[in-house]
Amino acid sequence: MEVMLMSRKKCKPKINKFTVGLIVASVGIGIVIAVILPVWGWVIAAGGGLIFFGWCLIENCCKRK
C-alpha cells in the first residue's frame, strides 16, 4: 500500500510595501472624497450665495432716482 503524504503549506499572502502603500493611499483618498470635498463644496456654495445676495442689495438699494 502506498501512503500519500500531503504537505501542509500555509496560504499566507505576501504583502509588500507597495501593496500596503496602495491600501493606505486608497483609504486616504476615500476620506478626502467623503469628508473634505463636500465641506469645501458647501463653503463655495455659501460664498456664492453671499456674493449673489450682496449683488442684489447693491442693485436694489443703491439706485438713484
N, CA and C atoms as a LAMMPS dump frame, in Angstrom:
ITEM: TIMESTEP
0
ITEM: NUMBER OF ATOMS
195
ITEM: BOX BOUNDS ff ff ff
-5.0000000000000000e+02 5.0000000000000000e+02
-5.0000000000000000e+02 5.0000000000000000e+02
-5.0000000000000000e+02 5.0000000000000000e+02
ITEM: ATOMS id mol type element x y z
1 1 1 N 0.826 -1.178 0
2 1 2 C 0 0 0
3 1 3 C 0.87 1.241 0
4 2 1 N 0.413 2.164 -0.79
5 2 2 C 1.163 3.403 -0.91
6 2 3 C 0.474 4.487 -0.084
7 3 1 N 1.236 5.2 0.682
8 3 2 C 0.694 6.272 1.519
9 3 3 C 1.068 7.609 0.889
10 4 1 N 0.058 8.442 0.669
11 4 2 C 0.325 9.766 0.119
12 4 3 C 0.468 10.747 1.269
13 5 1 N 1.578 11.389 1.28
14 5 2 C 1.788 12.414 2.289
15 5 3 C 1.39 13.767 1.698
16 6 1 N 0.573 14.448 2.412
17 6 2 C 0.152 15.763 1.94
18 6 3 C 0.935 16.821 2.705
19 7 1 N 1.542 17.676 1.946
20 7 2 C 2.323 18.725 2.599
21 7 3 C 1.385 19.796 3.134
22 8 1 N 1.771 20.354 4.225
23 8 2 C 0.968 21.416 4.831
24 8 3 C 1.599 22.754 4.48
25 9 1 N 1.048 23.365 3.469
26 9 2 C 1.532 24.679 3.066
27 9 3 C 0.584 25.724 3.621
28 10 1 N 1.163 26.694 4.232
29 10 2 C 0.343 27.779 4.754
30 10 3 C 0.088 28.771 3.63
31 11 1 N -1.154 29.1 3.45
32 11 2 C -1.53 30.071 2.423
33 11 3 C -1.454 31.466 3.02
34 12 1 N -0.278 31.996 3.056
35 12 2 C -0.082 33.33 3.599
36 12 3 C 0.286 34.258 2.452
37 13 1 N -0.589 35.208 2.138
38 13 2 C -0.278 36.103 1.024
39 13 3 C 0.887 37.024 1.375
40 14 1 N 1.705 37.259 0.373
41 14 2 C 2.84 38.146 0.589
42 14 3 C 2.383 39.583 0.376
43 15 1 N 2.532 40.382 1.394
44 15 2 C 2.17 41.794 1.306
45 15 3 C 3.465 42.594 1.364
46 16 1 N 3.747 43.271 0.259
47 16 2 C 4.96 44.074 0.229
48 16 3 C 4.623 45.535 0.518
49 17 1 N 5.637 46.376 0.513
50 17 2 C 5.443 47.787 0.845
51 17 3 C 4.557 48.492 -0.171
52 18 1 N 4.642 48.093 -1.427
53 18 2 C 3.816 48.718 -2.465
54 18 3 C 2.339 48.469 -2.201
55 19 1 N 1.984 47.245 -1.825
56 19 2 C 0.587 46.908 -1.558
57 19 3 C 0.07 47.667 -0.34
58 20 1 N 0.876 47.75 0.703
59 20 2 C 0.473 48.491 1.9
60 20 3 C 0.302 49.969 1.564
61 21 1 N 1.215 50.517 0.774
62 21 2 C 1.106 51.914 0.358
63 21 3 C -0.142 52.167 -0.463
64 22 1 N -0.474 51.235 -1.334
65 22 2 C -1.678 51.358 -2.158
66 22 3 C -2.939 51.334 -1.296
67 23 1 N -2.958 50.488 -0.283
68 23 2 C -4.105 50.411 0.626
69 23 3 C -4.247 51.709 1.413
70 24 1 N -3.137 52.211 1.944
71 24 2 C -3.17 53.456 2.721
72 24 3 C -3.601 54.628 1.844
73 25 1 N -3.09 54.686 0.619
74 25 2 C -3.469 55.764 -0.303
75 25 3 C -4.953 55.689 -0.651
76 26 1 N -5.476 54.497 -0.843
77 26 2 C -6.898 54.341 -1.164
78 26 3 C -7.784 54.803 -0.013
79 27 1 N -7.397 54.461 1.199
80 27 2 C -8.17 54.894 2.364
81 27 3 C -8.107 56.415 2.502
82 28 1 N -6.928 56.989 2.312
83 28 2 C -6.774 58.443 2.405
84 28 3 C -7.588 59.173 1.359
85 29 1 N -7.554 58.696 0.127
86 29 2 C -8.332 59.322 -0.945
87 29 3 C -9.83 59.177 -0.665
88 30 1 N -10.232 58.043 -0.124
89 30 2 C -11.641 57.851 0.232
90 30 3 C -12.104 58.83 1.301
91 31 1 N -11.263 59.078 2.301
92 31 2 C -11.6 60.047 3.348
93 31 3 C -11.718 61.443 2.756
94 32 1 N -10.78 61.796 1.888
95 32 2 C -10.817 63.122 1.265
96 32 3 C -12.088 63.295 0.447
97 33 1 N -12.431 62.302 -0.342
98 33 2 C -13.62 62.404 -1.196
99 33 3 C -14.899 62.418 -0.356
100 34 1 N -14.939 61.654 0.726
101 34 2 C -16.167 61.535 1.511
102 34 3 C -16.385 62.681 2.492
103 35 1 N -15.31 63.275 3.012
104 35 2 C -15.46 64.26 4.085
105 35 3 C -15.067 65.66 3.65
106 36 1 N -13.856 65.821 3.183
107 36 2 C -13.312 67.157 2.95
108 36 3 C -13.92 67.808 1.716
109 37 1 N -14.065 67.092 0.625
110 37 2 C -14.621 67.673 -0.599
111 37 3 C -16.042 68.204 -0.412
112 38 1 N -16.965 67.469 0.219
113 38 2 C -18.298 68.042 0.419
114 38 3 C -18.288 69.295 1.29
115 39 1 N -17.409 69.351 2.288
116 39 2 C -17.323 70.539 3.141
117 39 3 C -16.918 71.741 2.306
118 40 1 N -15.905 71.594 1.464
119 40 2 C -15.478 72.701 0.61
120 40 3 C -16.555 73.068 -0.396
121 41 1 N -17.32 72.102 -0.847
122 41 2 C -18.431 72.396 -1.747
123 41 3 C -19.471 73.291 -1.082
124 42 1 N -19.77 73.005 0.196
125 42 2 C -20.72 73.844 0.92
126 42 3 C -20.15 75.232 1.166
127 43 1 N -18.866 75.337 1.435
128 43 2 C -18.235 76.648 1.637
129 43 3 C -18.32 77.474 0.357
130 44 1 N -18.023 76.849 -0.773
131 44 2 C -18.092 77.552 -2.056
132 44 3 C -19.532 77.965 -2.364
133 45 1 N -20.492 77.087 -2.095
134 45 2 C -21.897 77.415 -2.349
135 45 3 C -22.359 78.571 -1.461
136 46 1 N -21.968 78.552 -0.19
137 46 2 C -22.347 79.647 0.714
138 46 3 C -21.709 80.959 0.271
139 47 1 N -20.457 80.914 -0.155
140 47 2 C -19.791 82.115 -0.656
141 47 3 C -20.483 82.667 -1.886
142 48 1 N -20.875 81.79 -2.79
143 48 2 C -21.606 82.231 -3.978
144 48 3 C -22.943 82.849 -3.616
145 49 1 N -23.621 82.264 -2.629
146 49 2 C -24.895 82.829 -2.175
147 49 3 C -24.725 84.212 -1.571
148 50 1 N -23.669 84.389 -0.773
149 50 2 C -23.41 85.706 -0.181
150 50 3 C -23.086 86.746 -1.249
151 51 1 N -22.316 86.358 -2.244
152 51 2 C -21.992 87.284 -3.337
153 51 3 C -23.263 87.667 -4.09
154 52 1 N -24.115 86.693 -4.366
155 52 2 C -25.37 86.975 -5.069
156 52 3 C -26.264 87.895 -4.245
157 53 1 N -26.371 87.626 -2.947
158 53 2 C -27.195 88.449 -2.061
159 53 3 C -26.658 89.875 -2.005
160 54 1 N -25.356 90.023 -1.898
161 54 2 C -24.748 91.354 -1.898
162 54 3 C -24.986 92.085 -3.209
163 55 1 N -24.896 91.372 -4.305
164 55 2 C -25.14 91.962 -5.628
165 55 3 C -26.574 92.482 -5.72
166 56 1 N -27.519 91.677 -5.236
167 56 2 C -28.926 92.106 -5.255
168 56 3 C -29.143 93.334 -4.376
169 57 1 N -28.5 93.385 -3.205
170 57 2 C -28.623 94.554 -2.339
171 57 3 C -28.082 95.803 -3.017
172 58 1 N -26.941 95.683 -3.667
173 58 2 C -26.35 96.832 -4.349
174 58 3 C -27.26 97.299 -5.48
175 59 1 N -27.808 96.373 -6.234
176 59 2 C -28.663 96.732 -7.364
177 59 3 C -29.97 97.381 -6.911
178 60 1 N -30.555 96.921 -5.822
179 60 2 C -31.88 97.389 -5.409
180 60 3 C -31.851 98.551 -4.42
181 61 1 N -30.875 98.615 -3.56
182 61 2 C -30.865 99.626 -2.503
183 61 3 C -30.097 100.886 -2.879
184 62 1 N -29.188 100.805 -3.762
185 62 2 C -28.309 101.934 -4.055
186 62 3 C -28.647 102.628 -5.37
187 63 1 N -29.847 102.451 -5.85
188 63 2 C -30.241 103.114 -7.1
189 63 3 C -30.608 104.566 -6.814
190 64 1 N -30.164 105.45 -7.666
191 64 2 C -30.544 106.859 -7.538
192 64 3 C -31.788 107.112 -8.376
193 65 1 N -32.678 107.867 -7.833
194 65 2 C -33.929 108.137 -8.547
195 65 3 C -33.878 109.465 -9.234
